[in-house]
Amino acid sequence: MHVRSFQLGDISSVKELLEDVLSETCYEETMEAFARQLSWDTELVLIAEEDDQVVGLIIGTIDNNNGYYYRIAVAPDYQRKGIGKALIEAMKQRFLQRNVKKIMVTVDVHNEIVLPVYESAGYGAADFSRAAHRLSIVKKVSV
């Protein structure tokens, strides 16, 4: 398994992965945030691949000098094999390179189920952001 930065050629594989793993509502919200993050900073979108196949994705963002894990997805056949933890660690390294003040896990109704993955990677309740403010990649931006 190899973790790397997102490349434009990954888009169809990423869409397929997210459609397989996320609910329809979560997929729509995630695709909007994904597109917004790609327009700002592609280095905070990471892919896990095995045998040249996209098997995982993590989307991070930096908001107010804090690093946030926004969404993580691992293909069902590859779950519980350390891919999620590897994606979390790789994103953490990106955040540390950017000298963020704090690293947080964004918690919404869609990712409550994956909090144990973050806990197994060393994050606890104090690292979970359930704040009322929405990250800039997910809030509606008026033009």
C-alpha positions in Angstrom: 0.0 0.0 0.0 1.3 3.4 -1.0 0.0 6.9 0.2 0.5 9.8 -2.2 -1.0 13.1 -3.2 -4.1 13.2 -5.3 -3.6 13.5 -9.1 -6.2 14.6 -11.6 -6.3 11.2 -13.2 -7.6 9.8 -9.9 -10.9 11.6 -10.1 -13.1 8.8 -11.5 -11.6 6.3 -9.0 -12.2 8.7 -6.1 -15.8 9.3 -7.2 -16.4 5.6 -7.4 -14.8 5.0 -4.0 -16.8 7.7 -2.3 -20.0 6.5 -3.9 -19.3 3.0 -2.6 -18.5 4.1 1.0 -20.6 7.2 1.7 -24.3 7.7 1.9 -25.9 9.8 -0.9 -26.1 13.0 1.2 -22.6 12.6 2.6 -21.3 11.9 -1.0 -22.8 15.2 -2.3 -21.5 17.2 0.6 -18.1 15.6 0.4 -17.8 16.1 -3.4 -18.5 19.9 -2.9 -15.9 20.1 -0.2 -13.5 18.0 -2.2 -13.7 20.3 -5.2 -13.3 23.4 -3.1 -10.2 21.9 -1.4 -8.7 20.9 -4.7 -9.1 24.5 -5.9 -7.2 25.8 -2.9 -4.7 23.2 -1.9 -4.3 19.8 -3.6 -1.5 18.7 -1.2 -4.2 18.2 1.5 -5.9 15.4 -0.5 -4.2 12.1 -0.2 -4.8 8.8 -1.9 -4.0 5.3 -0.7 -3.4 2.8 -3.5 -2.7 -0.8 -3.7 -1.8 -2.6 -7.0 -2.4 0.7 -8.9 -6.0 0.8 -7.5 -7.3 3.7 -5.4 -8.4 2.1 -2.1 -8.5 5.1 0.2 -8.8 8.8 0.4 -8.4 11.5 3.1 -9.3 15.1 2.7 -7.8 17.6 5.0 -7.9 21.4 5.2 -6.4 24.2 7.2 -8.7 26.8 8.6 -7.6 29.6 11.0 -4.2 28.0 11.2 -5.7 24.7 12.5 -5.4 21.5 10.6 -8.6 19.5 10.2 -9.2 16.0 9.0 -12.4 16.4 7.0 -13.3 13.1 5.5 -11.7 9.7 5.2 -12.9 6.8 3.1 -11.5 3.3 2.6 -12.9 0.7 0.2 -14.9 -2.0 2.0 -12.5 -4.8 1.0 -9.5 -2.9 2.4 -10.9 -1.7 5.7 -9.3 -2.9 9.0 -5.9 -3.3 7.3 -4.2 -0.1 8.5 -5.0 2.0 5.5 -7.1 4.5 7.4 -4.3 4.9 10.0 -1.7 5.3 7.3 -3.8 8.1 5.6 -4.3 9.8 9.0 -0.5 9.7 9.7 0.4 11.0 6.2 -2.0 13.9 6.6 -0.7 14.6 10.0 2.8 15.0 8.5 1.4 17.4 5.9 -0.2 19.5 8.7 3.1 19.5 10.7 5.0 20.7 7.7 2.6 23.6 7.5 3.2 24.4 11.2 -0.5 24.4 12.2 -1.4 25.3 15.7 -3.6 22.3 16.4 -4.8 19.2 14.5 -8.5 18.4 14.9 -10.9 15.8 13.6 -14.0 17.4 12.1 -17.0 15.5 13.4 -20.4 15.6 11.7 -23.3 13.2 11.4 -21.6 11.4 8.5 -18.3 10.5 10.2 -19.2 9.6 13.8 -18.8 6.0 12.7 -15.1 6.4 11.8 -14.1 8.1 15.1 -12.6 4.8 16.4 -10.1 4.9 13.5 -8.9 8.3 14.6 -8.9 7.0 18.3 -6.7 4.1 17.2 -4.4 6.6 15.5 -4.0 8.4 18.9 -6.7 11.1 18.8 -9.1 11.6 21.7 -12.3 13.5 22.5 -10.3 16.7 23.0 -9.2 16.5 19.3 -12.7 16.1 17.9 -14.2 19.4 16.6 -18.0 19.5 16.9 -18.0 23.3 16.9 -20.8 25.2 15.4 -18.5 27.0 12.9 -18.2 25.3 9.6 -14.9 24.9 7.8 -14.4 27.1 4.8 -14.4 24.1 2.5 -17.9 23.1 3.5 -19.8 26.3 4.1 -21.5 28.0 1.3 -19.3 30.7 -0.2 -21.1 33.7 -1.6 -19.7 35.2 -4.8 
